[in-house]
Amino acid sequence: MKKILFISEHGDPLAPLGSRQAGGQNNYVKQLALELDSLGYAVDIATHWCNTSAPQIEKIGQHSYVHRFDAGVHGYVDKNEMRSLMGTFYKEIVEALPISSYAIIHTHYWMSGLVGCELKKNYGIPFIHTNHSLALAKKEGSGELDRFRLACERQVLIEADTVLATTKQEKELIERCAPKSRVEVIPIGVAPIYLTKSIDVSHVNTNYYFYAGRLVKTKGIFELIAAFKEVITKPDVPKDVLLIVAGGTKASINPKTQLPRNRKILKALQGIEDRVLFIGPQNAKQLKVLYANAIATIMPSYYESFGMVAAEAQATGCPVIATNVGGLQEVVVDNRTGIHVPKASPKALASAMRELLVKKTTRLMMKKQAKKRAMTTFNWKEIVTDITALYKRSLTYVSKS
């Protein structure tokens, strides 16, 4: 049985949904590990011990385990503060795990990539790297460039035996950052629950738009509220149409008012508080129902490396209205599985939202196309075959070098 080591310094794959730093990376690592495990691989996952109530070692699948390390700090550490822990993290990993027994190391995020570089140098084990986000991509979304991170990413991208990009657009960014890197493109899969038949909720109001994500400016939350305000003023829009917002943390929602505590968001909501429902973090089963029965899922992000929410929504047969940025340009097929709109344009967003409400034939066509595409493009059963082939090619590259 081949053994694989995953390193995901801040992305604990078994972190509870809705907890801090439990996002797309955690889910990717979890789903890929489970798929590899089902094929007979044994995957060990090294991560920071951020949840003090979690055990140090926890089984995932039949042959695989999550290994949690303090790295000098037992308990939650924001990923932006983890840089100084990486030296200790590396030492604890090599002391606890049988490094020489692993055929491949697969690192996730740039700080884990630095650990991968050290392991390759000291043990000669080939490593694959997945970014999950890039400094250059973050700059496109926020306008801020972390030069230290950029330099570290460039080192990782050059030293990795293969870099796994999830979209062609990400591949272009990687090659701009590190032209000598070897890059292959394999998309991210969605959890199997999203591809199964949805629950019938025809007996309840399904006249709603859906948003799932953080309640922050760069996710386009203010453009979404402004666009929804415009949509519901139109005479052909029913009075029962709602906007349902899932995401943020439980603490970010006032339990008495069921509205966000954020003052800027509250100000933006003035006059439509009764038409917008903030339901906080949701698990996969709940999200599946919310996606499947929405008019459309909205992703007005300033930037997305991939756009997992868009993939999940399409897997349930929900059209997606998304900004034409980053990975969303590929994840959502314009006028087929959804609609692309310009970034930071509430008017364009409102127009697309109204279109999918009033043009039911278009919406039904997109629902069918979204589901059909997701069954192959975002299906982990297909994706893990491509990733194991990539592992084998990487071993061949190393043996020949």
C-alpha positions in Angstrom: 0.0 0.0 0.0 1.4 3.4 -1.0 1.7 6.0 1.6 1.1 9.7 0.9 1.8 12.7 3.3 -0.4 15.7 3.0 0.7 18.9 4.8 -2.1 21.5 5.4 -0.8 23.7 8.1 -4.0 25.7 8.8 -6.6 23.6 7.0 -7.6 20.8 9.3 -9.8 18.5 7.2 -11.9 17.4 10.2 -12.5 21.0 11.5 -16.2 21.5 12.1 -18.0 23.4 9.4 -18.5 27.0 10.3 -15.5 27.1 12.6 -12.6 29.5 12.1 -10.4 28.7 9.1 -12.7 25.9 8.0 -13.1 26.7 4.3 -12.3 25.4 0.8 -8.9 24.1 1.6 -10.1 21.9 4.5 -12.8 20.5 2.3 -10.4 19.8 -0.6 -7.9 18.0 1.6 -10.7 16.0 3.2 -12.4 14.9 0.0 -9.1 14.1 -1.8 -7.8 12.1 1.2 -11.1 10.1 1.4 -11.0 9.3 -2.4 -7.4 8.2 -2.2 -8.2 6.1 0.9 -11.0 4.4 -1.0 -8.5 3.4 -3.7 -6.2 1.8 -1.1 -3.8 4.6 -0.4 -2.8 5.4 3.2 -2.8 9.2 3.7 -1.3 10.9 6.7 -2.4 14.6 7.0 -0.2 16.9 9.1 -1.9 20.1 10.4 -1.8 22.5 13.2 -3.6 21.6 16.4 -5.9 24.5 16.4 -8.9 22.9 18.1 -7.8 22.0 21.6 -10.8 19.6 22.0 -9.7 17.5 19.0 -7.5 14.5 19.5 -3.9 14.6 18.4 -4.4 11.7 16.0 -7.8 11.1 14.4 -8.8 8.4 11.8 -10.2 9.5 8.4 -11.3 6.7 6.1 -10.0 3.2 6.5 -6.3 3.6 6.3 -5.7 7.3 6.8 -5.1 9.7 9.7 -5.0 13.3 10.7 -2.0 14.2 12.8 -2.2 17.5 14.7 0.9 19.4 15.9 1.3 22.2 18.4 4.2 23.9 16.6 4.7 25.7 19.9 1.2 27.0 20.3 -1.6 24.6 21.3 -4.8 26.2 20.2 -6.1 28.5 17.4 -3.6 30.6 15.5 -4.7 32.8 12.5 -3.1 31.6 9.3 -1.6 35.0 8.8 0.3 34.6 12.1 1.6 31.1 11.4 4.8 32.0 9.5 6.9 32.0 12.7 5.6 28.5 13.6 6.8 26.7 10.5 10.2 25.8 11.8 8.8 24.1 14.9 6.0 22.6 12.8 8.6 20.9 10.5 10.6 19.6 13.5 7.5 18.1 15.1 6.5 16.4 11.9 9.8 14.7 11.2 10.0 13.6 14.9 6.6 12.0 14.9 6.0 10.7 11.3 8.0 8.0 9.3 9.0 10.5 6.6 11.0 8.0 4.6 8.0 5.7 4.2 6.0 8.2 2.0 6.1 7.9 -1.7 4.7 11.4 -2.3 4.3 14.6 -0.3 1.4 16.8 -1.3 1.4 20.3 0.3 -1.4 22.7 0.5 -1.0 26.5 0.8 2.4 28.3 0.6 3.5 27.8 4.2 3.0 24.0 3.9 4.9 24.3 0.6 7.9 25.6 2.5 7.8 22.5 4.7 7.6 20.4 1.5 10.8 22.1 0.2 12.7 21.1 3.4 11.4 17.6 3.3 12.4 17.2 -0.4 15.9 18.6 0.4 16.5 16.4 3.4 14.7 13.2 2.4 14.6 13.3 -1.4 10.9 12.7 -1.6 9.1 14.3 -4.5 6.3 16.7 -3.7 3.2 18.1 -5.3 1.9 21.5 -4.4 -1.6 23.0 -4.5 -1.8 26.7 -3.8 -5.4 27.2 -2.8 -4.7 30.9 -3.1 -1.8 33.1 -4.5 -0.4 36.4 -3.4 -0.9 37.7 -7.0 -4.5 36.5 -6.9 -5.1 38.2 -3.6 -3.7 41.4 -5.0 -6.2 41.3 -7.8 -9.0 41.0 -5.2 -7.8 43.4 -2.5 -5.1 45.5 -4.1 -2.6 44.5 -1.5 0.6 42.6 -2.2 2.4 40.6 0.4 5.9 40.6 -1.0 7.4 38.2 1.6 4.6 35.7 0.8 5.2 36.3 -3.0 8.9 35.4 -2.6 8.1 32.3 -0.6 5.5 31.2 -3.1 8.0 31.6 -5.9 10.4 29.3 -4.1 7.8 26.7 -3.5 6.5 26.8 -7.1 10.0 26.4 -8.5 11.1 23.6 -6.1 7.9 21.5 -6.3 8.1 18.6 -8.7 4.6 19.4 -9.9 2.3 22.3 -9.1 -1.4 21.4 -9.3 -3.5 24.3 -10.5 -7.3 24.1 -10.3 -8.0 26.4 -13.3 -6.2 27.6 -16.4 -6.4 31.1 -15.1 -4.5 30.0 -11.9 -1.9 28.2 -14.2 -1.3 31.5 -16.0 -0.7 33.3 -12.7 1.6 30.6 -11.5 3.7 30.8 -14.7 3.8 34.6 -14.3 5.1 34.2 -10.8 7.5 31.2 -11.5 8.0 30.6 -15.2 10.2 27.5 -14.6 7.6 25.6 -12.6 5.9 22.5 -14.0 2.1 23.1 -13.8 -0.8 20.8 -14.5 -4.5 21.7 -14.3 -7.0 19.5 -12.5 -10.3 21.1 -11.1 -11.6 20.7 -7.6 -14.4 18.3 -6.9 -17.5 18.8 -4.8 -18.5 16.5 -1.9 -20.6 13.6 -3.2 -23.7 14.7 -1.3 -24.2 17.6 -3.8 -24.3 15.3 -6.7 -27.1 13.1 -5.4 -30.9 13.7 -5.8 -32.2 16.8 -4.0 -35.0 16.9 -1.5 -38.4 18.0 -2.8 -39.4 21.3 -1.1 -42.1 22.3 -3.5 -44.4 22.9 -0.5 -42.4 25.9 0.8 -41.4 29.2 -0.7 -38.5 28.8 -3.1 -38.6 32.3 -4.4 -35.2 33.3 -3.2 -31.7 34.1 -4.3 -28.9 32.4 -2.4 -25.5 33.6 -1.2 -23.0 31.5 0.7 -19.7 33.0 1.9 -18.0 35.4 4.2 -19.6 38.7 5.0 -16.7 40.8 3.8 -16.3 43.5 1.1 -14.1 41.4 -1.2 -16.8 38.8 -1.5 -19.1 41.4 -3.0 -21.7 41.5 -0.2 -22.4 45.2 -0.6 -22.9 44.9 -4.3 -25.2 42.0 -3.7 -27.4 43.9 -1.3 -27.5 46.9 -3.6 -28.4 44.7 -6.6 -31.2 42.9 -4.6 -32.6 46.3 -3.5 -32.9 47.2 -7.2 -34.4 43.9 -8.2 -37.3 44.0 -5.7 -38.3 47.5 -6.9 -39.3 46.1 -10.3 -43.1 45.7 -10.8 -42.7 42.2 -12.3 -40.9 40.9 -9.2 -43.1 39.1 -6.7 -43.3 40.6 -3.2 -42.3 37.3 -1.6 -38.8 37.1 -3.3 -36.1 36.9 -0.7 -32.3 36.9 -0.4 -31.0 34.2 1.8 -27.4 34.7 3.1 -25.5 31.8 4.6 -22.0 32.3 6.1 -20.1 34.3 8.5 -19.7 32.9 12.0 -22.5 32.4 14.5 -21.0 35.3 16.5 -21.3 37.6 13.5 -25.2 37.4 13.6 -27.2 39.1 16.3 -29.5 36.3 17.6 -32.3 38.8 18.6 -32.6 40.5 15.2 -31.1 37.8 13.0 -29.1 40.5 11.3 -25.4 41.0 11.0 -23.6 42.9 13.8 -21.5 44.7 11.1 -22.6 48.3 11.0 -21.8 48.9 7.4 -23.9 45.9 6.3 -26.7 47.0 8.6 -26.6 50.5 6.9 -26.7 48.9 3.4 -29.7 46.8 4.5 -31.9 49.8 5.6 -35.4 49.4 4.2 -35.1 45.8 3.1 -34.3 44.1 6.5 -37.5 41.9 6.2 -36.5 40.6 2.7 -33.0 39.4 3.6 -32.5 36.4 5.8 -29.1 35.8 7.5 -28.9 32.2 8.6 -25.3 31.8 9.6 -23.0 28.9 8.7 -24.7 25.8 7.3 -23.6 22.1 6.9 -23.4 20.3 3.6 -26.9 18.8 3.9 -28.5 22.2 4.6 -26.5 23.9 1.8 -27.5 21.2 -0.7 -31.2 22.1 -0.1 -30.6 25.8 -0.2 -28.6 25.6 -3.5 -31.0 23.2 -5.2 -34.2 25.3 -4.6 -32.8 28.8 -5.2 -33.6 31.0 -8.2 -29.8 31.3 -8.5 -26.7 31.3 -6.3 -24.9 34.6 -6.4 -21.1 35.0 -6.3 -20.2 38.7 -6.6 -16.6 38.2 -5.5 -13.8 40.6 -6.3 -11.6 37.5 -6.9 -11.8 33.7 -6.5 -9.0 31.3 -7.2 -11.6 28.6 -8.0 -15.0 29.2 -6.5 -16.1 26.1 -4.6 -19.6 27.6 -3.9 -20.2 27.9 -7.6 -19.2 24.3 -8.2 -21.4 23.0 -5.4 -24.4 25.0 -6.5 -24.1 23.7 -10.1 -23.8 20.2 -8.8 -27.3 20.5 -7.3 -28.7 22.0 -10.5 -28.6 25.6 -9.5 -27.6 28.3 -12.0 -24.9 30.7 -10.8 -24.5 34.4 -11.3 -20.9 35.2 -10.8 -18.4 38.0 -11.5 -16.1 37.2 -14.4 -13.0 37.1 -12.3 -10.4 34.4 -11.5 -11.5 30.8 -11.5 -15.1 31.8 -11.8 -14.6 32.5 -15.4 -14.1 28.7 -16.0 -16.2 27.2 -13.2 -19.3 29.0 -14.4 -20.0 28.7 -18.2 -21.6 32.0 -19.3 -25.1 31.7 -20.7 -25.0 27.9 -20.2 -24.6 27.1 -16.5 -25.0 30.7 -15.3 -24.3 34.3 -16.1 -21.1 36.3 -15.8 -21.2 39.9 -14.7 -18.5 42.6 -14.2 -16.9 43.0 -10.8 -18.3 45.7 -8.5 -21.3 46.4 -10.7 -24.6 46.2 -8.8 -26.6 47.3 -11.9 -25.3 44.4 -14.0 -25.8 42.0 -11.1 -29.4 43.2 -10.7 -30.1 42.7 -14.4 -28.8 39.1 -14.3 -30.7 38.4 -11.1 -34.0 39.7 -12.6 -33.4 37.8 -15.9 -33.2 34.4 -14.2 -36.3 35.2 -12.2 -38.5 36.2 -15.0 -37.1 34.0 -17.8 -38.1 30.6 -16.4 -37.2 28.7 -19.6 -33.7 30.1 -19.4 -33.4 29.2 -15.8 -34.6 25.6 -16.4 -32.1 25.2 -19.2 -29.3 26.4 -17.1 -30.3 24.1 -14.2 -30.0 21.1 -16.5 -26.7 22.2 -18.0 -25.2 23.0 -14.6 -26.1 19.5 -13.2 -24.9 17.8 -16.4 -21.5 19.6 -16.4 -20.9 19.1 -12.6 -21.5 15.3 -12.9 -18.2 15.0 -14.8 -16.2 18.2 -14.3 -16.6 18.4 -10.5 -16.9 14.7 -9.7 -14.2 13.5 -7.3 -14.3 10.0 -8.8 -13.1 11.4 -12.1 -10.7 13.9 -10.4 -8.9 11.4 -8.2 -8.0 9.3 -11.3 -6.3 12.4 -12.8 -4.5 13.2 -9.5 -3.2 9.6 -9.0 -1.9 9.7 -12.6 -0.2 13.1 -11.8 1.5 11.4 -8.8 2.8 8.7 -11.0 4.1 11.1 -13.6 5.8 13.1 -10.8 7.6 10.0 -9.6 8.7 9.4 -13.2 10.1 13.0 -13.5 12.1 12.5 -10.3 13.5 9.1 -11.3 14.7 10.6 -14.6 16.3 13.7 -13.1 
